[in-house]
Amino acid sequence: MLDLPRDDAGLATTRVALRRLQELLPEFLVDLVTEADADGLVVPLDGGVDTATAAALAVDAVGAADVTGLVMPAGLADEATASTAEAVAEMLDIEHRRLQLRPVLAAFQEMVGESGGPADDIVATDNAVARFRTATAYYVANRRNALVVGPVNRTDRLLGSATKYGETGVDCFLFGDCYRTEVRALAEAMDLPVEMLDGGPRRGHHEPTDAERLGVDAETVDRALRLHVDEGRDVTAVADRLGVERAVVARLSDWCRATRHKRHMPPKPSTNR
């Protein structure tokens, strides 16, 4: 975990912490590009806070001329957030392209047909789209000798909100140690248009957020994860500290445990004795 000054809730949202993140994260990207002998960075843009912040930090690291933003809508529901993503790219003065993935999805579903199950399986479709976006980002990155920046935050990683081999298929997790609340605070500190970015994206455009499912606010989710996962406090102690139902923290703990496979390399049998 990043060694940063934290607020009373244990989150790195203090002014000093945010200033330090603005120094550390671009330095991390510079080192990454240098070690890989790469020529730049590719950042998928989805109209949300995380990708916009990642793109801004990439610009701070290598300069706008060496950052490419990819806007990859896959249906009508993505058009509003795609327009927001393009506005972010223009604000940052980075090269960007809108790549419409709807024809790719349609061709894929026609080719797979019923052999893969119902074509209207929402979860399967959302996961397929996430993996198409990763494949597209890497195609562009390979053509440009660039690295793909992953904007998935620590909250989404711990709760398994990111698609395995989709959003997790990247060259780095820039916000791997930063909770959702911390990334939002960082965006505000960098004067990004957070209110405009709050409109999306929402995975699948149909699912409630983890906070909505639990009946608590997003910051409480982050505080609970910080106490339970990072500080190792048990479920009851965390619930008492935050003044929430024990069931809320227990469900978060269960989600972390059930999605552990998404955060680790695939298991392999050991033949070495």
C-alpha positions in Angstrom: 0.0 0.0 0.0 1.1 3.6 -0.6 2.5 5.2 2.5 0.5 8.4 2.6 -1.0 10.6 5.4 -4.6 9.6 5.9 -7.7 11.2 7.3 -9.7 10.0 10.3 -11.4 7.4 8.1 -8.1 5.9 7.0 -8.4 7.3 3.5 -5.7 9.2 1.6 -7.9 12.3 1.0 -5.9 14.9 2.9 -4.4 17.8 1.0 -0.9 16.5 1.7 -1.8 13.0 0.5 -3.4 14.2 -2.7 -0.5 16.4 -3.5 1.8 13.4 -2.9 -0.3 11.3 -5.2 0.0 13.9 -7.9 3.8 13.4 -7.6 4.0 9.7 -7.1 1.6 8.4 -9.8 3.2 10.3 -12.8 6.6 9.2 -11.5 5.3 5.6 -11.5 4.2 5.9 -15.2 7.5 7.5 -16.2 9.4 4.6 -14.7 7.0 2.1 -16.4 7.5 3.7 -19.8 11.3 3.9 -19.4 11.7 0.3 -18.3 9.6 -1.0 -21.2 11.3 1.3 -23.7 7.8 2.4 -24.8 6.9 5.5 -26.7 3.7 6.5 -24.9 0.6 5.5 -23.1 -2.9 4.4 -24.1 -5.8 5.2 -21.8 -9.3 3.8 -22.4 -11.8 6.6 -21.8 -15.4 5.9 -20.6 -16.7 9.2 -19.4 -16.1 8.4 -15.8 -13.9 9.9 -13.0 -11.3 7.1 -13.0 -10.4 7.1 -16.7 -10.3 10.9 -16.8 -8.0 11.1 -13.8 -5.8 8.4 -15.3 -5.5 10.3 -18.6 -4.7 13.5 -16.8 -1.9 11.8 -14.8 -0.6 10.2 -18.0 -0.3 13.7 -19.6 1.6 14.9 -16.5 3.9 11.9 -16.9 4.8 11.8 -20.6 3.1 14.8 -22.1 -0.1 15.1 -24.1 1.6 14.3 -27.4 2.4 10.8 -26.2 -1.0 9.9 -24.7 -3.7 8.3 -26.8 -7.3 8.2 -25.5 -9.7 5.5 -26.8 -13.4 5.9 -26.6 -15.1 2.6 -27.3 -18.9 2.6 -27.1 -20.7 -0.7 -27.8 -24.3 0.5 -28.0 -26.7 3.4 -27.8 -26.5 3.4 -24.0 -22.8 4.3 -24.3 -23.3 7.4 -26.5 -23.7 10.0 -23.7 -20.7 8.8 -21.8 -18.7 8.5 -25.0 -19.4 12.2 -25.7 -18.2 13.0 -22.2 -15.0 11.0 -22.7 -14.3 12.9 -25.9 -14.8 16.2 -24.1 -12.2 15.0 -21.5 -9.7 14.1 -24.3 -10.2 17.5 -25.9 -9.8 19.3 -22.5 -6.5 17.4 -22.0 -5.4 18.1 -25.6 -4.6 14.4 -26.3 -5.1 12.4 -29.5 -8.3 10.4 -29.2 -10.4 8.1 -31.4 -13.9 6.9 -31.1 -14.0 3.2 -32.0 -17.6 1.8 -32.4 -17.6 -1.7 -31.1 -21.3 -2.5 -31.7 -20.5 -4.1 -35.1 -17.9 -6.3 -33.4 -20.3 -7.4 -30.8 -23.0 -8.1 -33.3 -20.7 -10.2 -35.5 -19.4 -12.1 -32.4 -22.9 -12.9 -31.2 -23.9 -14.1 -34.7 -20.8 -16.2 -35.0 -21.2 -17.8 -31.6 -25.0 -18.2 -31.9 -26.7 -20.5 -29.5 -23.6 -22.6 -28.9 -22.6 -20.1 -26.2 -26.0 -19.8 -24.6 -28.7 -17.1 -25.0 -27.6 -14.1 -27.0 -29.3 -11.8 -24.6 -27.3 -12.9 -21.5 -26.5 -9.5 -20.1 -23.6 -10.5 -17.9 -22.0 -12.5 -20.7 -22.5 -9.6 -23.1 -21.0 -7.0 -20.7 -18.0 -9.2 -20.1 -17.5 -9.8 -23.8 -17.6 -6.0 -24.5 -15.0 -5.4 -21.7 -12.7 -7.9 -23.3 -13.2 -6.5 -26.8 -12.2 -3.1 -25.4 -9.0 -4.6 -23.9 -8.2 -6.3 -27.2 -8.7 -3.0 -29.0 -6.6 -1.1 -26.6 -3.7 -3.5 -27.0 -4.0 -3.5 -30.7 -3.6 0.3 -30.7 -0.8 0.1 -28.1 1.1 -2.5 -30.0 0.9 -0.4 -33.2 2.3 2.6 -31.3 4.8 0.8 -29.0 2.7 2.1 -26.0 1.6 0.7 -22.7 -2.1 0.4 -21.6 -3.0 2.2 -18.4 -5.6 0.5 -16.2 -7.8 3.0 -14.3 -9.5 0.3 -12.1 -9.5 1.5 -8.5 -8.9 -0.6 -5.4 -12.6 -0.6 -4.4 -13.5 -2.2 -7.7 -10.6 -4.7 -7.6 -11.5 -5.9 -4.1 -15.2 -6.3 -4.9 -14.6 -7.9 -8.2 -16.4 -5.2 -10.2 -13.9 -5.3 -13.0 -14.1 -8.0 -15.7 -11.5 -10.7 -15.5 -9.2 -10.3 -18.6 -11.3 -7.2 -19.5 -10.6 -4.1 -17.4 -8.0 -6.1 -15.6 -6.0 -6.8 -18.8 -3.6 -3.9 -18.6 0.0 -3.0 -18.2 -0.5 -1.3 -14.8 -3.2 -0.7 -12.2 -2.5 3.0 -11.7 -5.1 3.2 -8.9 -4.5 -0.3 -7.6 -3.8 1.2 -4.1 -6.4 4.0 -4.3 -10.0 3.6 -3.2 -12.8 5.1 -5.2 -13.3 7.9 -2.7 -9.5 8.7 -3.0 -9.6 8.8 -6.8 -12.6 11.2 -6.8 -10.8 13.4 -4.3 -7.7 13.4 -6.5 -9.8 14.3 -9.5 -11.2 17.3 -7.6 -7.7 18.3 -6.5 -6.6 18.3 -10.2 -9.6 20.5 -11.1 -11.2 17.9 -13.3 -14.9 18.3 -14.1 -16.0 15.7 -11.5 -19.7 16.7 -11.6 -19.8 16.1 -15.4 -18.0 12.8 -15.0 -20.3 11.5 -12.3 -22.9 10.7 -14.9 -21.1 7.5 -15.9 -20.2 4.9 -16.7 -22.3 2.3 -14.8 -21.4 -1.2 -15.7 -24.0 -2.7 -18.0 -26.2 0.4 -17.6 -28.5 -1.8 -15.5 -26.8 -2.9 -12.3 -27.0 -1.0 -9.0 -23.7 0.0 -7.5 -22.2 -1.9 -4.6 -23.1 0.9 -2.3 -26.7 1.0 -3.5 -27.0 -2.8 -3.0 -25.8 -2.4 0.6 -27.8 0.7 1.4 -24.8 2.8 2.4 -22.8 5.6 0.7 -19.7 4.9 -1.4 -17.3 6.4 1.2 -18.6 4.0 3.8 -17.8 1.1 1.5 -14.3 2.4 1.1 -13.8 3.0 4.9 -15.1 -0.5 5.6 -12.8 -2.1 3.1 -9.8 -0.1 4.4 -10.5 -1.2 8.0 -11.3 -4.8 7.2 -8.9 -5.6 4.4 -5.9 -3.3 4.9 -6.0 -3.1 8.7 -7.2 -6.6 9.3 -10.1 -5.7 11.7 -12.9 -8.2 12.0 -16.4 -7.7 10.7 -17.9 -6.8 14.1 -15.2 -4.3 14.9 -15.6 -2.5 11.6 -19.3 -2.4 11.9 -19.1 -0.9 15.3 -16.5 1.6 14.3 -18.6 2.8 11.3 -22.0 2.5 12.9 -23.4 0.2 10.2 -25.1 -3.1 10.3 -22.8 -6.1 10.7 -24.4 -7.6 7.6 -23.1 -4.8 5.5 -19.5 -5.5 6.4 -20.0 -9.2 6.2 -21.3 -8.9 2.6 -18.3 -6.8 1.6 -16.0 -9.5 3.2 -17.8 -12.2 1.3 -17.5 -10.3 -2.0 -13.8 -9.9 -1.5 -13.4 -13.6 -0.8 -15.5 -14.7 -3.7 -13.7 -12.5 -6.2 -10.2 -13.3 -5.1 -9.5 -15.2 -8.3 -9.8 -12.0 -10.3 -6.9 -10.5 -8.4 -4.4 -13.3 -8.9 -2.8 -15.2 -11.7 -4.6 -18.4 -12.6 -3.7 -21.4 -10.4 -1.5 -24.1 -11.7 -0.8 -27.6 -10.4 2.6 -28.0 -8.7 4.8 -30.7 -10.2 7.9 -29.7 -8.4 8.5 -31.6 -5.2 
